[in-house]
Structures are given as C-alpha cells and as structure tokens.
C-alpha cells in the first residue's frame, strides 16, 4: 500500500493506492454502480453483464494480476472510502497501458493527478516497467490534463469508440 498526498491549495489530503485484493469486491462494485452514469459521459459503459457477473469479473481481474499481465489498484481517501481506481493493463516488454477512473464526488480535486503520479512511481519501482501508454478522447480535457501533468507526451491521434482521440506515452526511466 502506498500513500500519495495531494495539495488542493490550502488543504493536504492523503490518498492511498492499494493493489486490488479479494476483499475490495464489495466496495468496488458499489463504486462502479454509484458512478456508472457519470463515467459513461466520457467513456464507454461497461454493460449490464459487468454488474450482473461482478464476482466473476473481479476473480478474473485478480487472476490476471496474479499472472503478472495486469496491475489493478484502488484509490481510497483518508476515511478509507474508495474514490477511484488506477490500472496498468497489457503488461508486456516493460510497458503497460494506464487506465483510471475517479468517482464524481472526488473529481476536480487533484485526486486523479495524485493517483496517476503514484502509480507511475509504483510501475517503475515495484513492477520494473520502463514506459506507460494511455489514450483518451480529444473532448476529455480533464483526462488530457491529468496525463500531461504526469509527464505523458502526445504520441499520435486515433479513434476511440468512434470519437477522435489521442494516444500518450511516458518513459519511466
């Protein structure tokens, strides 16, 4: 478990980045349900099957993590409430793709920037990765800002779920 501090002007808040565990299932499902409509404003919906079969989905994620092909994390606040998740998927040849979701209640307060920064440090030190990639749509300026604040550089344009997007890359060493 790692802690990251975020400074929102006058207040310092401690966030905790925790590697996904079996006991996160209930809180993670509640987080995804609570934020489903919020997330679908900017990213594709996970679909009803994700929620209906969440126990199997969670078990599959843990198996992927155990196999070393993915590293999943939850982000909790000072009170231990799950406020986001940050994932590294498709780990291969020292690289992985970064993905993250911060719940609506925590949005706009620096949580994503702090959590992405912490997972970048963890990727380099604990997982031995040398580079990360990420993608977002052009019409998601908040996500683009989080990536750019964390040293990700534009690496090309693409289409993401039928929308114009941009790929980013960050060297970790």
C-alpha positions in Angstrom: 0.0 0.0 0.0 1.3 3.4 -0.9 0.1 6.8 0.1 0.1 9.9 -2.0 -0.6 13.4 -0.9 -2.5 15.9 -3.0 -2.4 19.6 -2.3 -5.6 21.4 -3.2 -4.3 24.9 -2.4 -4.7 25.1 1.3 -5.6 21.6 2.3 -3.4 18.5 2.1 -5.2 15.2 1.7 -3.7 11.7 1.9 -4.8 9.2 -0.7 -4.0 5.6 -0.5 -3.2 3.5 -3.6 -3.8 -0.2 -2.8 -3.2 -3.2 -5.0 -6.5 -4.9 -5.8 -7.4 -7.7 -3.4 -10.4 -10.0 -3.0 -11.8 -8.0 -0.1 -12.2 -4.9 -2.3 -15.0 -6.5 -4.3 -18.0 -5.0 -2.4 -16.6 -1.5 -2.3 -15.5 -1.7 -5.9 -18.9 -2.8 -7.1 -20.6 -0.1 -5.1 -18.2 2.5 -6.6 -18.8 1.3 -10.1 -22.6 1.3 -9.6 -22.6 4.8 -8.0 -20.5 6.3 -10.8 -21.9 4.4 -13.8 -23.8 7.3 -15.3 -21.0 9.7 -14.5 -18.4 7.5 -16.2 -20.5 7.0 -19.4 -20.4 10.7 -20.1 -16.8 10.3 -21.2 -16.1 6.6 -21.6 -18.0 3.6 -22.9 -20.3 1.9 -20.4 -19.2 -1.5 -19.1 -22.6 -3.0 -19.8 -25.1 -4.8 -17.7 -23.2 -8.1 -17.7 -20.2 -6.5 -15.9 -22.5 -5.7 -13.0 -24.6 -8.9 -13.1 -21.4 -11.1 -13.1 -19.2 -8.8 -11.0 -17.9 -11.7 -8.7 -16.6 -13.5 -11.8 -15.2 -10.3 -13.3 -13.4 -9.5 -10.0 -12.0 -13.0 -9.8 -10.8 -12.8 -13.4 -9.0 -9.4 -12.7 -7.3 -11.0 -9.7 -6.2 -13.9 -11.8 -4.7 -11.5 -14.4 -2.9 -9.7 -11.7 -1.5 -12.9 -10.2 -0.3 -13.9 -13.7 1.5 -10.5 -14.0 -0.3 -9.3 -17.1 -2.1 -6.5 -15.3 -1.7 -4.5 -12.1 -5.0 -3.2 -10.6 -5.3 -0.6 -7.9 -8.0 1.1 -5.9 -7.6 4.6 -4.5 -9.1 5.4 -1.1 -9.4 8.7 0.8 -8.4 9.4 4.4 -11.6 7.8 5.7 -11.0 4.7 3.7 -13.7 5.3 1.1 -13.0 4.1 -2.4 -12.8 7.2 -4.6 -11.1 5.7 -7.7 -9.1 3.1 -9.5 -5.9 3.1 -11.5 -4.9 0.2 -13.6 -2.0 -1.0 -15.6 -3.1 -3.5 -18.3 -1.4 -5.5 -21.0 1.9 -5.6 -19.3 4.5 -6.7 -21.9 8.1 -6.0 -22.7 8.5 -3.5 -19.8 5.4 -1.5 -20.9 1.7 -1.3 -19.9 -1.3 0.8 -20.7 -2.6 3.1 -18.0 -6.3 3.5 -17.3 -8.0 5.3 -14.4 -11.4 6.3 -13.1 -12.1 8.8 -10.4 -15.6 9.0 -8.9 -17.7 12.0 -9.3 -17.5 13.0 -5.7 -13.7 13.2 -5.9 -13.4 14.7 -9.4 -11.8 18.1 -9.9 -9.8 18.0 -6.6 -6.5 16.6 -7.8 -7.2 13.0 -7.0 -6.6 11.7 -10.5 -3.3 13.6 -10.8 -2.0 12.3 -7.5 -3.2 8.7 -8.1 -1.7 8.6 -11.6 1.6 10.0 -10.3 1.7 7.4 -7.6 1.0 4.5 -10.0 3.7 5.8 -12.3 6.2 5.6 -9.4 4.9 2.2 -8.5 5.2 1.0 -12.1 8.8 1.9 -12.2 9.9 0.7 -8.8 7.7 -2.2 -7.8 6.8 -3.6 -11.3 10.0 -2.7 -13.1 8.2 -1.1 -16.0 10.1 1.4 -18.3 7.2 3.0 -20.2 3.4 3.6 -20.0 0.9 4.4 -22.6 -2.6 5.9 -22.2 -5.4 7.0 -24.5 -8.3 9.5 -24.1 -10.7 11.3 -26.3 -9.9 14.8 -27.5 -13.1 16.1 -25.9 -11.9 15.0 -22.4 -9.7 17.9 -21.4 -9.6 16.8 -17.7 -8.1 13.4 -18.6 -5.6 15.0 -21.0 -4.5 17.4 -18.3 -4.0 14.6 -15.8 -1.8 12.8 -18.2 0.2 15.9 -19.2 0.7 16.9 -15.6 2.2 13.5 -15.0 4.7 13.7 -17.8 2.8 11.9 -20.6 3.6 13.2 -24.0 1.2 13.1 -27.1 2.2 10.1 -29.3 -0.5 10.4 -32.0 -4.1 10.7 -32.9 -6.5 7.8 -33.0 -10.2 7.0 -33.0 -11.6 5.8 -29.7 -15.1 4.3 -29.7 -15.9 6.3 -32.8 -14.6 9.6 -31.3 -11.3 11.4 -32.1 -8.7 10.6 -29.5 -5.1 11.0 -28.6 -2.5 8.5 -27.5 0.1 9.4 -24.9 3.4 7.8 -23.8 5.6 8.3 -20.8 9.1 6.9 -20.2 9.6 5.9 -16.6 13.4 5.9 -16.5 
